[in-house]
Amino acid sequence: MGPSERRVIGSLLLMLGLTCLALGLHTGQLSQVAELVTTVFQTAIAGIP
């Protein structure tokens, strides 16, 4: 897989992520996602000695 193909795949993944973020903002589910992310980061930070 060449560099240009990787760039295309990366761009598609970025657009998919931005689309999902926009849909989450539109439907009002962003608070649930933010709560999930903070829970994941809290448990990850707690595991660091």
N, C-alpha and C positions, 0 to 999 in steps of 0.2 A: 504494500500500500504506500503510495507516494505521498509527498507532503501536500500536494494540492487536494488529494482525496481526503486526507485527515482534516484539512481546513474546511472542506465542505461538510463533513460529518460534524465537526465542532460547531460550525455555524448553525446547522440544523438542530443540534442539541440545545444551543443557546436560544434559538427562536422558540423551541418547545418549552423551555423553562420560563421564558418571558411570557409566553401565551398562558401557561398555567398560572403564573403569578397574576396576570391581568384578570383571568377568570376568577381567581380567588378574591381579588379586590372587588370585583363586580358583584359577586354573590355574597360577600360579607364573611367569608370563611377564613380571613387572614388571622383573626385572633386565635383560632384553633391551631393554625400552623405555627404561629409565634409561641404559643404555649408548649407545643410539641418540641420545637427547637430549643427552648430554654430548658426543658426537662432533659433533653439529650445532652446539652452542654453541661448542665449541673452534674449529671452522673459521670460524664467524661472527666470533668475537673476534679470530682471527688476521688477518682481512681488514681490521680497523679500524686505520688508521694511527696 
